[in-house]
Amino acid sequence: MRDLEIPEKTGFRTTLPFVILDRYKNIFYTDEFTEHIANGDVLNFNLPKGSYFYDGYFIKLPQPVKQKEIILPKPDRNYDKGVLFKIKYGDNPNKCSIYHDKKIIFFDNQFLRAPVFIVYDIYFHELGHLYYSDEKNADLFATKAMLELGFNKTQIGLAPSLSLSSKNDYRKQLKINSLQ
């Protein structure tokens, strides 16, 4: 494994197998998240700012891969966008909760070392509830935020099913999901 430091959202291209791990050495992104490489196609993908470990080969693109722009519906809740929420961990049977009045997003302990893309998906979903009362629009808010940071559609698609599982073995779940 080699170190990879990404100072800002960056695009990459490859036709070869690869695996990228997050800071906890969880799978962050791999060619197995999509069938492009297995089918002999080119895979263009983004990585958000961060520190990673990787094995494989890919080339840096001059700019991030463009994604379809997501237009959010008008919020049905009004919330001050300038307010920051503190993240806390503890025993939470709901997996994650947002406490508007205390400005806290409270994750269950199982997410302390979960893959980064799963934590971001949950975090942005909960933030989406500041503006939307329904799950669909909170999910859409999370998708838009993650794409803007540089996460990929396949990560965003996997995150909800992995985060809703009662198991903590994300590596095993990622491997199983990537084979389907």
C-alpha positions as CSV (number, residue, x, y, z in Angstrom):
1,M,0.0,0.0,0.0
2,R,1.2,3.5,-0.8
3,D,0.1,6.8,0.7
4,L,-2.0,9.2,-1.2
5,E,-2.6,12.8,-0.1
6,I,-5.4,14.7,-1.9
7,P,-5.4,18.4,-1.2
8,E,-8.7,19.1,-3.0
9,K,-11.4,17.2,-4.9
10,T,-9.5,15.5,-7.7
11,G,-10.4,13.4,-10.7
12,F,-8.7,10.1,-11.8
13,R,-8.9,7.6,-14.7
14,T,-8.0,4.0,-14.9
15,T,-8.6,0.7,-16.7
16,L,-6.8,-1.4,-14.1
17,P,-8.0,-2.9,-10.8
18,F,-7.3,-0.8,-7.7
19,V,-8.3,-0.4,-4.0
20,I,-8.2,2.9,-2.0
21,L,-8.4,2.7,1.8
22,D,-9.5,5.5,4.2
23,R,-7.5,6.6,7.2
24,Y,-8.8,3.6,9.2
25,K,-7.8,1.3,6.4
26,N,-11.4,0.6,5.5
27,I,-12.2,0.3,1.9
28,F,-13.0,3.8,0.6
29,Y,-13.2,3.1,-3.1
30,T,-12.4,0.2,-5.4
31,D,-12.9,-0.9,-9.0
32,E,-15.2,-3.6,-7.6
33,F,-17.8,-0.9,-6.7
34,T,-18.6,-0.7,-10.4
35,E,-18.3,-3.1,-13.4
36,H,-16.3,-0.7,-15.6
37,I,-12.9,-2.4,-15.1
38,A,-14.3,-5.9,-15.2
39,N,-16.0,-5.0,-18.5
40,G,-12.8,-3.6,-19.9
41,D,-14.1,0.0,-19.8
42,V,-12.4,3.2,-18.6
43,L,-13.3,4.3,-15.1
44,N,-13.3,8.0,-14.3
45,F,-13.8,8.8,-10.6
46,N,-13.2,11.5,-8.1
47,L,-11.6,11.5,-4.6
48,P,-12.5,14.1,-2.0
49,K,-9.8,16.0,-0.1
50,G,-8.2,13.6,2.4
51,S,-5.4,11.1,3.3
52,Y,-5.7,7.6,1.7
53,F,-3.7,4.4,1.1
54,Y,-3.9,2.7,-2.2
55,D,-2.8,-0.2,-4.3
56,G,-3.2,-0.3,-8.1
57,Y,-2.7,2.3,-10.8
58,F,-4.7,5.3,-11.9
59,I,-3.8,8.7,-13.4
60,K,-4.7,12.1,-12.1
61,L,-6.9,14.1,-14.4
62,P,-6.4,17.9,-14.9
63,Q,-9.8,18.5,-13.2
64,P,-12.5,16.6,-11.2
65,V,-14.9,14.4,-13.1
66,K,-18.1,16.3,-13.8
67,Q,-21.2,15.0,-12.2
68,K,-24.8,15.7,-13.1
69,E,-26.0,18.7,-11.0
70,I,-28.7,17.9,-8.5
71,I,-31.3,20.6,-8.0
72,L,-32.8,20.5,-4.5
73,P,-36.5,21.3,-4.0
74,K,-37.4,24.3,-1.9
75,P,-36.9,23.5,1.8
76,D,-39.9,22.9,3.9
77,R,-38.0,23.9,7.0
78,N,-36.0,27.1,7.7
79,Y,-32.7,26.8,9.4
80,D,-29.8,29.1,9.8
81,K,-27.1,27.8,7.4
82,G,-24.3,29.4,9.5
83,V,-24.9,27.2,12.6
84,L,-22.3,24.4,13.1
85,F,-23.2,21.1,14.6
86,K,-20.9,19.2,17.0
87,I,-20.5,15.5,16.3
88,K,-20.7,13.1,19.3
89,Y,-20.6,9.3,19.6
90,G,-22.3,7.1,22.1
91,D,-24.9,4.4,22.4
92,N,-27.7,5.3,20.0
93,P,-30.3,2.7,19.0
94,N,-31.3,5.0,16.1
95,K,-27.8,4.8,14.6
96,C,-27.7,8.6,14.3
97,S,-29.9,11.4,15.5
98,I,-29.8,15.2,15.1
99,Y,-30.6,17.4,18.0
100,H,-31.5,20.8,16.6
101,D,-31.8,22.7,19.9
102,K,-28.4,21.4,21.2
103,K,-26.7,21.6,17.8
104,I,-25.5,18.0,18.0
105,I,-25.4,15.1,15.6
106,F,-25.2,12.0,17.7
107,F,-23.7,8.9,16.0
108,D,-23.8,5.4,17.5
109,N,-20.4,4.1,18.6
110,Q,-20.4,1.5,15.7
111,F,-19.6,4.4,13.3
112,L,-16.4,5.5,15.1
113,R,-14.3,3.5,12.7
114,A,-16.8,3.0,9.9
115,P,-15.7,3.7,6.3
116,V,-15.6,7.5,5.8
117,F,-18.1,7.5,2.9
118,I,-20.7,5.9,5.2
119,V,-20.2,8.4,8.0
120,Y,-20.4,11.3,5.5
121,D,-23.6,9.9,4.0
122,I,-25.3,9.7,7.4
123,Y,-23.9,13.1,8.5
124,F,-25.2,14.9,5.4
125,H,-28.6,13.0,5.6
126,E,-29.0,14.3,9.1
127,L,-28.1,17.8,8.0
128,G,-30.6,17.4,5.3
129,H,-33.3,17.2,8.0
130,L,-32.5,20.8,8.9
131,Y,-34.1,21.8,5.6
132,Y,-36.4,18.8,4.8
133,S,-38.8,16.9,6.9
134,D,-39.0,13.8,4.7
135,E,-36.4,11.1,4.1
136,K,-36.3,11.3,0.3
137,N,-35.2,15.0,0.3
138,A,-32.8,14.4,3.2
139,D,-31.2,11.7,1.1
140,L,-31.1,14.0,-2.0
141,F,-29.4,16.7,0.1
142,A,-26.8,14.1,1.2
143,T,-26.2,12.9,-2.3
144,K,-25.7,16.5,-3.6
145,A,-23.3,17.4,-0.8
146,M,-21.3,14.2,-1.3
147,L,-21.0,14.6,-5.0
148,E,-19.8,18.2,-4.5
149,L,-17.1,17.0,-2.2
150,G,-15.9,14.4,-4.6
151,F,-17.5,11.1,-3.5
152,N,-18.7,8.8,-6.3
153,K,-22.2,7.7,-7.2
154,T,-21.3,4.0,-6.3
155,Q,-20.2,5.0,-2.8
156,I,-23.3,7.1,-2.3
157,G,-25.4,4.2,-3.5
158,L,-23.7,1.6,-1.2
159,A,-23.7,3.8,1.9
160,P,-27.4,3.6,3.0
161,S,-27.5,-0.2,2.8
162,L,-24.2,-0.6,4.7
163,S,-25.2,1.9,7.4
164,L,-28.6,0.3,8.0
165,S,-27.0,-3.1,8.6
166,S,-26.7,-4.2,12.2
167,K,-23.3,-5.7,11.5
168,N,-20.1,-3.8,12.1
169,D,-17.9,-5.7,9.7
170,Y,-17.9,-3.2,6.9
171,R,-15.0,-4.8,5.0
172,K,-17.0,-8.0,4.7
173,Q,-20.1,-6.2,3.7
174,L,-18.3,-4.1,1.1
175,K,-16.8,-7.2,-0.4
176,I,-20.2,-8.9,-0.6
177,N,-21.9,-5.8,-2.0
178,S,-19.2,-5.2,-4.6
179,L,-19.7,-8.7,-6.0
180,Q,-23.5,-8.3,-6.5
